[in-house]
Structures are given as structure tokens and as C-alpha cells.
Amino acid sequence: MVKKQVIAIIGPTAVGKTAASIAIAKQLNGEIINGDAMQVYRELDIGTAKIRPEEMEGIPHHLFDIKEPDESFSVAEFQQLVREKIEEISARGHVPIIVGGTGLYVQSVLFDYQFSDEGKNESLRLSLEHQVEKQGIMPLYEELHLIDPAAAQSIHPNNERRVIRALEVYHTTGKTPTEWQSTQSPEPLYHHHIIGLTMEREKLYSRINQRVDKMLDQGLLEEVQRLNRSGLRDVQSIQAIGYKELYLYFDHQCTLETAIERLKQNSRRYAKRQLTWFRNKMNVTWFDMTEHPDKKIKDMLQFLAGK
């Protein structure tokens, strides 16, 4: 069987993935599939830098706004949904283009990763969740860092669900998450190209800071306040950068100035972690977008054409 063609465009936040993906989709008769774990949520628009309809330029976009803010979303579900979209898009004779910054999610689609119920222990999970309620997430995150530094590096400490899941697997099976992953030898399922966008660090950090300021101008405070007033609490969606920081402000735990600075700092740190993950885990062809981004997009098209 001939493998289907799939393109993935990955890179850190604010590097320019949206503009590049639209240009490439136009040239290659492509359709774009969301590769960001938080852009699946309705009502989380500004803080996730979700593409607006007027920016799509007629290109079909898939798997945005498919979850309510209080619903959970897993990499296994993402894997299934994206593979279904790849089949649909390919059947139309179009090119599926996965675009986003959640590396594990993109990797799970392109390669034959298996997700099972191994290591599930409901009573242990409830006990860990109760511990977080009493002591916060940091003691568990520090435990994970001791037993599996590599896994801790790939999981943000604010992602309580993933920290708890990693410890649940370890205490139930005796395998660290890294050991479990190493037992898999995933084969590529598609004829794929992974295009990575990067940028000189200072320029990228400046763009991130400017993006946060733009989000605030666009109404980020009002967006987060609506979610907060709706009673949304202790759910996966509001662990996203841009929401958890402003929740602290609305809960009177810090000033607005402090919340905004934390948002910018956390976004810059996340971009650094994204780049580290991509470089260590995926075979990527990189394009530096620091200067002349339009020319770099032409270079990407030439690369995809095999020239």
C-alpha cells in the first residue's frame, strides 16, 4: 500500500506557523489540521492565538473548537481524530497539513504509537489528585523529576493531569514514562515531511512579548474573566498559558502587572521547551524565519517539491 502524504509544520509559539501554513496550503491544495492541544477548546480563542475565520483565506481548517472548556482531551483522542481527518482529506485529493506546537501530539499521529490502559490505577490516581488539592502540584512534580528527569522536562509542572498520569504509570508498572516510551519502536505511517520554523532567540522573545500585548488589546482579559465567572475551575483547558496566570489575578492572588509579566515569561519558557523537544524527538527540516520570511516560505515549497 502506498503511504499517504502528510506535511507537518511545527515550531515554537509566535514563530509564524499560521502564515507559513496558509501559504503552503494555497500552493499545494492543502487542508490544515490543528496540531495544538489547546486550540481544540471553544471559547479559548485569544489566549491560544487561534486563527480567525478571516485569516483562513478560504483554506479548510479542521479540529478547532471541537471541545467544551470543561472537557478533557488526550493525546490518544487527538491521534484518532487527526488520522480520520487525514483519510478524509486524502480521499478528496488534497494534502493534509498538521500545524501546531504540541510536539507529542504531532508525533503520535505520524508514527505508530500505541496507547493502552497499561498502568491505570483509579484509586492511586484519586489519591494523587487529593494530594494535589492539599499540597499543590510541586511535590508530585519534584517526585517525577527525581524518578524520570526526561519526562519531567517534557511536562510543564502546571499540567497536573500529565504529572499525575506519569506517576500513576510508574507506581503501577514500575516503568518510568521514558522507559515505557523506549519499549515502543514506532514506524512512520505516512510519507511525511516535518517542517520546523525557528528564529533567533531575542527576536522570538520580542515577538512573544508583542503577541501578549496584542492579545490584551484584542480582549484577552475579558475572555478569561468570562471563563472565570462561568465557574470554570480545575479543568485541563484553563491550565493553558494565558489563562492560568490571569485566573490568579481575578482571584486576587497577584496584580495585573504581575500576571502579565508571568504570562510573557511562561510563554518564553514554553517556546524554549518546544524547541528543545522538537530537536531531541523529531527528524525536522528547519527553516530560520528571523529574516525574509516570504523567501523562507518559497524555500519550504522547493523543499517539499524535492528541488
N, C-alpha and C positions, 0 to 999 in steps of 0.2 A: 504494500500500500504506500502511495506517495504521501509524504508528510505535508500537512497544510502549512502555508506560510504565515508567520506571525511576526510582527515587529513590536518591540517593547522600547519605550522611551522613558528612561529613568534619570534621577538626579535629585539634588537637594532642593529644599523649598526655595522659591523665588529665583531659580536659575533661568527660567524661561521655557519650561516644558510645554506650556499651553500653546504659545506662539509657534514653536517648532512643530508640534504635533498637528496643528491646523494646516500649516504649510505643506507638510509631508502628506497628510491625508488628501489634500486637494490634488497633488501631483500623482498619487498612487491609487486613486479611487478607494480610499480607506475609510473605515469607520472606527471611532475611538471608543475604547472601553476603559472605564475608570479603574485605575490601579492604586487608589488611595483609600486607606481603611476608614477614614472619617467622612469622606465626601459621599458615602452611601446614605448619610442621615439627612432626612428632611429637616428644615428649619436651622441647620448649621451651614449657613451659606457664606457669610462674610468671613468668619473666623477660619474657615477651611480653605479660603481662596477658591471657592467653587466657580467654575466657568459659568458665565451668564448666557442666557439664550442668544442675545445679540452678538456675543463673541464667537459663537459656534460657526458662523459663516456658512450655514447650510450643511455642515458635516454632521452626520448622525452621531450622537453620544449615548452610551449605554451604561447602566448600573450606577447612575447618580440618583439620589433621592428615592431609594428603594426601602429604607428602614425608618421607622419612627424613632425619635430620640431616646425612648426608654427601652428599645430592643437591643439585644446583644448581637454581635456579628463576629464570626470566627474565620480563621484562615481556611478551614475546611469548606465552609459555606461559600466563601469567595472563590475558591478553586473550582467548585462545581458550577457556580453561576457563570464564571468567565469562560470556562470550557464550553458551556452551552452556547454562549454568545459567539465564540469562535466558530462553532459549527454553523450557526445561523448566518453569520456574515460571510463566511467562506462559500456557503451554498448560494449566496447572491452573486458570487463572483467578485466580491470586494475583499480588501485586505484588512484583517483585524489589527488594530494598533492599540496596545495596552500602554496607558500613560499614567505615571504616578510615582510617588516616592516611598511607598511601603515595600521595601525590597523582598521581605519574606513572602508577601502575598504574590508578587510577580513571579518569584522563583517557584512557588508552589504550583503555579499554572503551567509553566514551561517544561517542568521536569516531573517525572513520575513519582512524586512524593505520596506516601500513603499516610492517611490519618485514621487512627483507630481509637478504640476505647481503652487501649493499654494505659494502665496507671491511674484509672479513675477510682476514686475513693470518696464517696459523698460525705461520710462522717468526718473524714480528715479535712476535706475542703471546708465544711461548715466550721470546724474548729479553727482553721486558719483564718477564715473570714471573721470569726468572733474575736480572734487575737488582734486583727487589724482594727476592729471597732474600738478596742480597749487601748491599744498601744500605737496605732498608726502603722503605716506600711514599712517604715525604715528598718525595724528589727528583722522582718522577714527578708527584705531586700539584702540586708547585710549577711544574713544566713546564706542566701542564694549566692552572693558574691564569694563567700568562703568555699562553698562546695563546687561552684561552677562559674569561675570568673568570666569565661567566654559568653555564657548565657546571660549573665548579669550585664555585660557590656552591651548586648543587643536588646535589652529590655529596659525601658525607662522606669525608674522607681515609682512614678505615678501611675503606671499601668498595673493596678492592683490585680486585675484578673489574670494577667500573664505571669506575674510573680507567684501568685498562689498556685496556678496550674503547674509551673515548673517545679515547685516544692512538692506538690501533690504527686507528680510523676516520680520524683526522686525518692520520697519516703515510701511509696507504694512498690516501686520496682527495684530500687537500689541503683538505678541508672540515672546519671545526670542527664539533663536535656541534651547536652553536647554529645554524650556517649550514645544516646538514643538516635540522634540525627546521624552519627557516624556509621551506624549499622545499616543505614539506607544507602544504596548506590543508584540514585535516580538517573534514569535515562531521559534524554530530551524527547519530548513527544511531538515537537513541531520543527519544521525548518525555520529557525528563528534567528533574528538579529537583535541584539541588545545595544541600543544607542544610549550612551551616558553623556549627560551635559554637566560640565563643570565650569568653574570660574575662579579667578584669582580671589583669594580669601577676603581681602579687605573690601573689594568691590561687592562680593556676595553679601558680606555682613552689612554693608551700607544699603544694599537693595532690600535686605530683610528688614532693617530698621525703617526704611521708607515705606515698605509694604504695610507694616504695622500702623504707621501714621495714616496711611491711606485707608486702611480698614476702619480706623476710628472715625475718619471723615465720612466714610460710607455708612456708618451707623452700627459699628460693632458693639458699642456699649448697650444700645437699645436691643440688639439681637440677644445678647447674653442676659440682659435684665428680663426679657420676655420668658426665656427658658427658666430663669431663677424663680420668677413669680408664678410660673405654672406648677411649681413644686417638684421640678425635676431634680433628683438627688441620687447620689450613689449609683450612677449608671455609667456604662462604658463611654457613651458619647461625650459627656462633659469632662472626661479626662483629657480631651484634646487640648493641645496648646492653643491659647487664645480664649479658652472658656474657663479652665480651672483657675487661672490667675485672676480673672475678673470676678469669678464667684467669691474669691477671698475678699475682694473689695466690697462687693454687695453684702457680704456677711460681716462687714465692719472689722475685718482682721488685718487690713492694711489700707494705706492711702491709695488713691487712684494713680498717683505718680509712681508709687512703688509697684503697683500691679502692672502698669505699662512697661516699666523697666524690666520686671521679671519676664513679661511676655516676650520682649525683644531678646533678652538673654537666653531664655529657654528655646526660642526659635533658632538662634545662632548655634546653640549647643546641639540641637536636633539636626541641623544641617551638617554639622561636623560628624555626628554619629552616622548619618545616612551615607556620607561619602566613604567613611571607614568600612561600613557594612558592604556597600556595593563593590568596593575594591578588593575586599577579602573573600567575598562569597560568590561573585558572579564574573563570567567572562564578558567583559564590556568593551565596546569600541568607544573611546572617549572623544568628545569634541569640546574644546575650550571656548566658552561663549563670552570671554572677557571683552574682546574687541570684535567688531564686524559680525554681529550675529547673523545677518542676512547671508553673508558669504558662507558662514559655517553651515547654515541650513542647506545651501547648494552642495556643500561638501558631503553632507549626510545623504542627500539624494544620489550623488555619484557613488558613494559607498554602497548604498542599497542596490544600485544598478550594476554593481560589480565592476565599476570602472576605476 
